[in-house]
Amino acid sequence: DAACDWSSDVCSSDLFISAFLCLFLALNKHYSDSSTIVTEFKTAVASNDVQKLQNVLYCDDSRLEINDKNSKLLLDYFKNNPSYLDKLMVQLKNESRKIDAIGDRATLDNKELFFIENAGKTLLFFPKYRIGIRPVYINLSCKVKDAIIKLDNENCCKCNSENFKKQVGPLLPANYKISAEYSSKRSEEHTSELQSHA
Protein backbone atom coordinates (compact mmCIF):
# COMPACT_ATOMS: atom_id res chain seq x y z
CA ASP A 1 0.00 0.00 0.00
CA ALA A 2 2.80 2.40 0.88
CA ALA A 3 4.43 1.75 -2.49
CA CYS A 4 1.13 2.41 -4.24
CA ASP A 5 0.65 5.70 -2.39
CA TRP A 6 4.19 6.79 -3.24
CA SER A 7 3.79 6.06 -6.95
CA SER A 8 0.42 7.83 -7.03
CA ASP A 9 2.05 10.90 -5.42
CA VAL A 10 4.77 10.81 -8.09
CA CYS A 11 2.10 10.58 -10.80
CA SER A 12 0.25 13.54 -9.28
CA SER A 13 3.50 15.55 -9.14
CA ASP A 14 4.34 14.67 -12.75
CA LEU A 15 0.84 15.65 -13.84
CA PHE A 16 1.08 18.97 -11.98
CA ILE A 17 4.51 19.75 -13.48
CA SER A 18 3.29 18.84 -16.97
CA ALA A 19 0.19 21.04 -16.59
CA PHE A 20 2.33 23.92 -15.27
CA LEU A 21 4.78 23.61 -18.18
CA CYS A 22 1.94 23.56 -20.71
CA LEU A 23 0.41 26.67 -19.12
CA PHE A 24 3.80 28.42 -19.01
CA LEU A 25 4.49 27.66 -22.68
CA ALA A 26 1.02 28.84 -23.71
CA LEU A 27 1.42 32.10 -21.77
CA ASN A 28 4.92 32.59 -23.17
CA LYS A 29 3.64 32.14 -26.73
CA HIS A 30 0.84 34.68 -26.11
CA TYR A 31 2.86 37.35 -24.29
CA SER A 32 6.05 36.96 -26.34
CA ASP A 33 4.19 37.51 -29.60
CA SER A 34 4.80 41.18 -30.38
CA SER A 35 2.19 41.09 -33.16
CA THR A 36 -0.52 41.01 -30.44
CA ILE A 37 0.19 44.63 -29.47
CA VAL A 38 0.18 45.69 -33.14
CA THR A 39 -3.30 44.14 -33.53
CA GLU A 40 -4.52 45.85 -30.34
CA PHE A 41 -3.18 49.20 -31.59
CA LYS A 42 -4.88 48.75 -34.97
CA THR A 43 -8.18 47.84 -33.27
CA ALA A 44 -8.01 50.86 -30.92
CA VAL A 45 -7.40 53.25 -33.83
CA ALA A 46 -10.05 51.66 -36.09
CA SER A 47 -12.69 51.83 -33.33
CA ASN A 48 -11.60 55.36 -32.30
CA ASP A 49 -11.31 54.07 -28.72
CA VAL A 50 -9.37 56.51 -26.54
CA GLN A 51 -9.10 54.14 -23.55
CA LYS A 52 -7.87 51.19 -25.61
CA LEU A 53 -5.34 53.43 -27.31
CA GLN A 54 -4.00 54.63 -23.95
CA ASN A 55 -3.64 51.01 -22.82
CA VAL A 56 -1.32 50.15 -25.71
CA LEU A 57 0.77 53.35 -25.83
CA TYR A 58 3.96 53.81 -23.83
CA CYS A 59 6.50 56.60 -23.43
CA ASP A 60 9.58 56.29 -21.26
CA ASP A 61 9.64 60.08 -20.78
CA SER A 62 7.66 60.54 -17.55
CA ARG A 63 6.98 64.21 -18.43
CA LEU A 64 4.61 63.10 -21.20
CA GLU A 65 1.24 62.18 -19.75
CA ILE A 66 -0.83 60.08 -22.14
CA ASN A 67 -4.38 61.23 -21.40
CA ASP A 68 -7.82 61.46 -23.01
CA LYS A 69 -7.13 64.83 -24.62
CA ASN A 70 -3.87 64.07 -26.39
CA SER A 71 -4.98 60.52 -27.27
CA LYS A 72 -8.02 62.03 -29.01
CA LEU A 73 -5.72 64.42 -30.92
CA LEU A 74 -3.66 61.44 -32.04
CA LEU A 75 -6.75 59.51 -33.16
CA ASP A 76 -7.90 62.59 -35.10
CA TYR A 77 -4.49 62.78 -36.76
CA PHE A 78 -4.68 59.14 -37.86
CA LYS A 79 -8.24 59.67 -39.12
CA ASN A 80 -7.20 62.67 -41.21
CA ASN A 81 -4.01 61.02 -42.49
CA PRO A 82 -4.95 57.47 -43.53
CA SER A 83 -1.90 57.06 -45.77
CA TYR A 84 0.39 57.78 -42.79
CA LEU A 85 -1.53 55.23 -40.71
CA ASP A 86 -1.17 52.62 -43.49
CA LYS A 87 2.61 53.18 -43.61
CA LEU A 88 2.80 53.01 -39.82
CA MET A 89 0.97 49.67 -39.72
CA VAL A 90 3.36 48.20 -42.31
CA GLN A 91 6.33 49.49 -40.29
CA LEU A 92 4.98 47.99 -37.02
CA LYS A 93 4.25 44.62 -38.65
CA ASN A 94 7.80 44.51 -40.05
CA GLU A 95 9.19 45.37 -36.61
CA SER A 96 7.11 42.60 -35.06
CA ARG A 97 8.56 40.05 -37.49
CA LYS A 98 12.09 41.19 -36.65
CA ILE A 99 11.43 40.99 -32.90
CA ASP A 100 10.05 37.46 -33.28
CA ALA A 101 13.17 36.51 -35.27
CA ILE A 102 15.97 38.13 -33.26
CA GLY A 103 14.39 39.54 -30.09
CA ASP A 104 14.17 43.04 -28.63
CA ARG A 105 17.52 44.12 -30.08
CA ALA A 106 15.65 44.43 -33.40
CA THR A 107 14.40 47.88 -32.34
CA LEU A 108 17.57 49.26 -30.69
CA ASP A 109 18.41 51.71 -33.51
CA ASN A 110 14.81 52.65 -34.27
CA LYS A 111 14.31 56.38 -34.93
CA GLU A 112 10.61 56.23 -35.84
CA LEU A 113 7.95 58.22 -33.94
CA PHE A 114 6.09 54.98 -33.16
CA PHE A 115 7.73 51.62 -32.52
CA ILE A 116 7.27 48.37 -30.60
CA GLU A 117 8.83 48.56 -27.15
CA ASN A 118 9.30 46.06 -24.37
CA ALA A 119 7.98 48.15 -21.47
CA GLY A 120 8.76 45.68 -18.69
CA LYS A 121 7.44 42.31 -17.61
CA THR A 122 3.99 40.74 -17.35
CA LEU A 123 3.45 38.03 -14.71
CA LEU A 124 7.15 38.40 -13.74
CA PHE A 125 8.49 36.43 -16.73
CA PHE A 126 6.94 37.57 -19.99
CA PRO A 127 7.69 40.68 -22.06
CA LYS A 128 5.17 43.50 -21.84
CA TYR A 129 5.05 44.89 -25.37
CA ARG A 130 3.58 48.33 -25.99
CA ILE A 131 3.56 50.82 -28.86
CA GLY A 132 6.36 53.18 -27.88
CA ILE A 133 6.13 56.87 -28.69
CA ARG A 134 9.00 59.22 -29.34
CA PRO A 135 7.75 62.56 -27.97
CA VAL A 136 7.80 65.70 -30.10
CA TYR A 137 8.43 69.37 -29.36
CA ILE A 138 7.35 72.73 -30.78
CA ASN A 139 9.88 75.56 -31.03
CA LEU A 140 7.99 78.82 -30.46
CA SER A 141 9.22 82.32 -31.25
CA CYS A 142 7.47 85.66 -30.96
CA LYS A 143 8.56 89.28 -31.51
CA VAL A 144 5.73 90.91 -29.52
CA LYS A 145 6.42 91.42 -25.83
CA ASP A 146 3.54 90.43 -23.49
CA ALA A 147 1.78 88.42 -26.19
CA ILE A 148 0.10 85.30 -24.87
CA ILE A 149 0.75 82.15 -26.85
CA LYS A 150 -1.97 79.52 -26.79
CA LEU A 151 -1.72 75.85 -27.69
CA ASP A 152 -5.11 74.43 -28.72
CA ASN A 153 -6.91 77.42 -27.15
CA GLU A 154 -5.18 76.98 -23.77
CA ASN A 155 -2.64 79.46 -22.42
CA CYS A 156 0.81 78.08 -23.02
CA CYS A 157 3.17 80.95 -22.17
CA LYS A 158 3.56 84.73 -22.08
CA CYS A 159 6.29 86.40 -24.14
CA ASN A 160 8.63 88.29 -21.81
CA SER A 161 10.72 89.94 -24.54
CA GLU A 162 10.63 91.04 -28.18
CA ASN A 163 12.85 88.10 -29.11
CA PHE A 164 10.97 85.40 -27.18
CA LYS A 165 11.83 81.75 -27.82
CA LYS A 166 10.64 78.64 -26.05
CA GLN A 167 10.48 74.93 -26.69
CA VAL A 168 7.18 73.30 -25.71
CA GLY A 169 6.88 69.58 -25.04
CA PRO A 170 7.08 66.72 -24.78
CA LEU A 171 3.87 66.17 -26.78
CA LEU A 172 2.23 63.31 -28.61
CA PRO A 173 2.64 63.54 -32.39
CA ALA A 174 -0.51 65.29 -33.70
CA ASN A 175 -1.80 68.51 -35.23
CA TYR A 176 -1.80 71.42 -32.77
CA LYS A 177 -3.27 74.88 -33.22
CA ILE A 178 -0.93 77.64 -32.07
CA SER A 179 -2.26 81.16 -31.62
CA ALA A 180 -0.92 84.40 -30.17
CA GLU A 181 -3.01 87.13 -28.56
CA TYR A 182 -1.70 90.68 -28.55
CA SER A 183 -2.72 93.60 -26.39
CA SER A 184 -3.97 95.36 -29.54
CA LYS A 185 -6.71 92.66 -29.64
CA ARG A 186 -5.13 91.28 -32.80
CA SER A 187 -4.46 87.57 -32.92
CA GLU A 188 -2.73 85.18 -35.23
CA GLU A 189 -3.32 81.47 -35.57
CA HIS A 190 -1.20 78.71 -37.01
CA THR A 191 -1.64 74.96 -37.18
CA SER A 192 1.43 72.93 -36.51
CA GLU A 193 1.91 69.36 -37.65
CA LEU A 194 4.59 68.04 -35.36
CA GLN A 195 7.68 66.14 -36.27
CA SER A 196 10.21 64.89 -33.78
CA HIS A 197 12.95 67.27 -32.74
CA ALA A 198 15.60 64.98 -31.27
C-alpha positions in Angstrom: 0.0 0.0 0.0 2.8 2.4 0.9 4.4 1.7 -2.5 1.1 2.4 -4.2 0.7 5.7 -2.4 4.2 6.8 -3.2 3.8 6.1 -6.9 0.4 7.8 -7.0 2.0 10.9 -5.4 4.8 10.8 -8.1 2.1 10.6 -10.8 0.3 13.5 -9.3 3.5 15.5 -9.1 4.3 14.7 -12.7 0.8 15.6 -13.8 1.1 19.0 -12.0 4.5 19.8 -13.5 3.3 18.8 -17.0 0.2 21.0 -16.6 2.3 23.9 -15.3 4.8 23.6 -18.2 1.9 23.6 -20.7 0.4 26.7 -19.1 3.8 28.4 -19.0 4.5 27.7 -22.7 1.0 28.8 -23.7 1.4 32.1 -21.8 4.9 32.6 -23.2 3.6 32.1 -26.7 0.8 34.7 -26.1 2.9 37.4 -24.3 6.1 37.0 -26.3 4.2 37.5 -29.6 4.8 41.2 -30.4 2.2 41.1 -33.2 -0.5 41.0 -30.4 0.2 44.6 -29.5 0.2 45.7 -33.1 -3.3 44.1 -33.5 -4.5 45.9 -30.3 -3.2 49.2 -31.6 -4.9 48.8 -35.0 -8.2 47.8 -33.3 -8.0 50.9 -30.9 -7.4 53.3 -33.8 -10.1 51.7 -36.1 -12.7 51.8 -33.3 -11.6 55.4 -32.3 -11.3 54.1 -28.7 -9.4 56.5 -26.5 -9.1 54.1 -23.6 -7.9 51.2 -25.6 -5.3 53.4 -27.3 -4.0 54.6 -24.0 -3.6 51.0 -22.8 -1.3 50.1 -25.7 0.8 53.3 -25.8 4.0 53.8 -23.8 6.5 56.6 -23.4 9.6 56.3 -21.3 9.6 60.1 -20.8 7.7 60.5 -17.6 7.0 64.2 -18.4 4.6 63.1 -21.2 1.2 62.2 -19.7 -0.8 60.1 -22.1 -4.4 61.2 -21.4 -7.8 61.5 -23.0 -7.1 64.8 -24.6 -3.9 64.1 -26.4 -5.0 60.5 -27.3 -8.0 62.0 -29.0 -5.7 64.4 -30.9 -3.7 61.4 -32.0 -6.7 59.5 -33.2 -7.9 62.6 -35.1 -4.5 62.8 -36.8 -4.7 59.1 -37.9 -8.2 59.7 -39.1 -7.2 62.7 -41.2 -4.0 61.0 -42.5 -5.0 57.5 -43.5 -1.9 57.1 -45.8 0.4 57.8 -42.8 -1.5 55.2 -40.7 -1.2 52.6 -43.5 2.6 53.2 -43.6 2.8 53.0 -39.8 1.0 49.7 -39.7 3.4 48.2 -42.3 6.3 49.5 -40.3 5.0 48.0 -37.0 4.3 44.6 -38.7 7.8 44.5 -40.1 9.2 45.4 -36.6 7.1 42.6 -35.1 8.6 40.0 -37.5 12.1 41.2 -36.7 11.4 41.0 -32.9 10.1 37.5 -33.3 13.2 36.5 -35.3 16.0 38.1 -33.3 14.4 39.5 -30.1 14.2 43.0 -28.6 17.5 44.1 -30.1 15.7 44.4 -33.4 14.4 47.9 -32.3 17.6 49.3 -30.7 18.4 51.7 -33.5 14.8 52.6 -34.3 14.3 56.4 -34.9 10.6 56.2 -35.8 7.9 58.2 -33.9 6.1 55.0 -33.2 7.7 51.6 -32.5 7.3 48.4 -30.6 8.8 48.6 -27.1 9.3 46.1 -24.4 8.0 48.2 -21.5 8.8 45.7 -18.7 7.4 42.3 -17.6 4.0 40.7 -17.4 3.4 38.0 -14.7 7.1 38.4 -13.7 8.5 36.4 -16.7 6.9 37.6 -20.0 7.7 40.7 -22.1 5.2 43.5 -21.8 5.1 44.9 -25.4 3.6 48.3 -26.0 3.6 50.8 -28.9 6.4 53.2 -27.9 6.1 56.9 -28.7 9.0 59.2 -29.3 7.8 62.6 -28.0 7.8 65.7 -30.1 8.4 69.4 -29.4 7.3 72.7 -30.8 9.9 75.6 -31.0 8.0 78.8 -30.5 9.2 82.3 -31.2 7.5 85.7 -31.0 8.6 89.3 -31.5 5.7 90.9 -29.5 6.4 91.4 -25.8 3.5 90.4 -23.5 1.8 88.4 -26.2 0.1 85.3 -24.9 0.7 82.2 -26.9 -2.0 79.5 -26.8 -1.7 75.8 -27.7 -5.1 74.4 -28.7 -6.9 77.4 -27.1 -5.2 77.0 -23.8 -2.6 79.5 -22.4 0.8 78.1 -23.0 3.2 80.9 -22.2 3.6 84.7 -22.1 6.3 86.4 -24.1 8.6 88.3 -21.8 10.7 89.9 -24.5 10.6 91.0 -28.2 12.8 88.1 -29.1 11.0 85.4 -27.2 11.8 81.7 -27.8 10.6 78.6 -26.0 10.5 74.9 -26.7 7.2 73.3 -25.7 6.9 69.6 -25.0 7.1 66.7 -24.8 3.9 66.2 -26.8 2.2 63.3 -28.6 2.6 63.5 -32.4 -0.5 65.3 -33.7 -1.8 68.5 -35.2 -1.8 71.4 -32.8 -3.3 74.9 -33.2 -0.9 77.6 -32.1 -2.3 81.2 -31.6 -0.9 84.4 -30.2 -3.0 87.1 -28.6 -1.7 90.7 -28.6 -2.7 93.6 -26.4 -4.0 95.4 -29.5 -6.7 92.7 -29.6 -5.1 91.3 -32.8 -4.5 87.6 -32.9 -2.7 85.2 -35.2 -3.3 81.5 -35.6 -1.2 78.7 -37.0 -1.6 75.0 -37.2 1.4 72.9 -36.5 1.9 69.4 -37.7 4.6 68.0 -35.4 7.7 66.1 -36.3 10.2 64.9 -33.8 13.0 67.3 -32.7 15.6 65.0 -31.3 
